[in-house]
Amino acid sequence: MAERQWLVLLGGGHAQLAVLQALARQRPAHVEAVLVTPAPRLVYSGMLPGWLAGHYTEAQCVIALAPLAAAAGVTLRQAAAIGLDAAARTVQLDDGGVLGYDVLSVNTGPVQDPSAWGTAGVPTLRPIEDWLARTTRRLAVAPPRQVVVVGGGAAGFELALAWRHRLGVAAEVAIVTGGTGLLANYPAAVRRLGVRALAERGVRCIEGAAREIASDAVVTVDGRIWAADEIVLATGTVAPRWLQGSGLALAPDGGLVTLPTLQSVSHPEVFAAGDVASRLDQPLPKSGVHAVRAGAVLAANVLGRLAGRAPVPWAAPGRTLNLLSLGERSAIAAWGPLAVQGRWVWRWKDRIDRGFMARHGTGSGPAAT
């Protein structure tokens, strides 16, 4: 009889879904597995702007993790990691528990640190579960009239346009792009379409970075004050603090450094994918697209490690399809240097998103009107 092994799945992110599906298909009898996640569901970030714009219900945008864990024979533990000891192979949880592991799969998603702007009181976009709950309560009480989105990346861009569509022309919506400008990680053709989309829909584009953020205003580096009764902090993410002192090899950005096999370069029994991981051999943008694509290899190598099989490498594609929603049912598609825009792109994105949700047990009925 094979010796019993303990598998800990830390985080219920996009890539971890593939591990759960693989375990559901064939879980080794000698493996005891635990899924540790602070929320009992995964909010699919790709549909969040569509929810805010009113095209989807909340139920259409979330994946319940309990049924997936049950189908895989995995224990679901609702908690968050606060520490990790790679030498002892243990994870410390915020509920006071400590879990030991033989194999660890990390896919916890990104976190944000608002203290860089002099305040910890402004709600962050991450964790998305918290932001979704807060925004739902806010909309039920009174819709905002002055929205300022801080962050010119894809998330900030889409959410600014979603707010515009949700609130109509009576509200003021602005986006503070940051020092690198709007959609800085995208080709020039996408940036041009993005600037035009904001202008056509009446979203003010404020070039420059935020210097300070309060509960009712954003101050940019040029000293201008932008009043707001709703602020969305959609800035860059940082590595979780519990990685510090773990003994795992970390990248300059604090992320867990992995090999092409998604294994830690210092501890081969630890695997990681998504925003928590950093590939020094092939640096990747922090994007859910890459996390989803890495899922199959993460699953194969985690189960392979338990079975004593050699891991296989994952090479991220040189180009990925990126789809940016524009508030109403229209979107921009980016493929390499090419970019197109139209309502047909939104329908394409809608089919892709619904297909992903359907594969993980979430119904794909008609969108909200």
Beta strands, then each sheet from edge to edge (+ up, - down):
strand 1: 5-10
strand 2: 31-37
strand 3: 41-43
strand 4: 62-64
strand 5: 75-78
strand 6: 81-85
strand 7: 90-93
strand 8: 98-100
strand 9: 103-106
strand 10: 146-150
strand 11: 172-176
strand 12: 204-206
strand 13: 210-213
strand 14: 217-220
strand 15: 225-227
strand 16: 230-233
strand 17: 256-257
strand 18: 270-272
strand 19: 277-278
strand 20: 321-325
strand 21: 331-335
strand 22: 338-342
sheet 1: 5+ 2+ 1+ 9+ 18+
sheet 2: 3+ 4-
sheet 3: 6+ 7- 8+
sheet 4: 12+ 11+ 10+ 16+
sheet 5: 13+ 14- 15+
sheet 6: 17+ 19+
sheet 7: 20+ 21- 22+
end
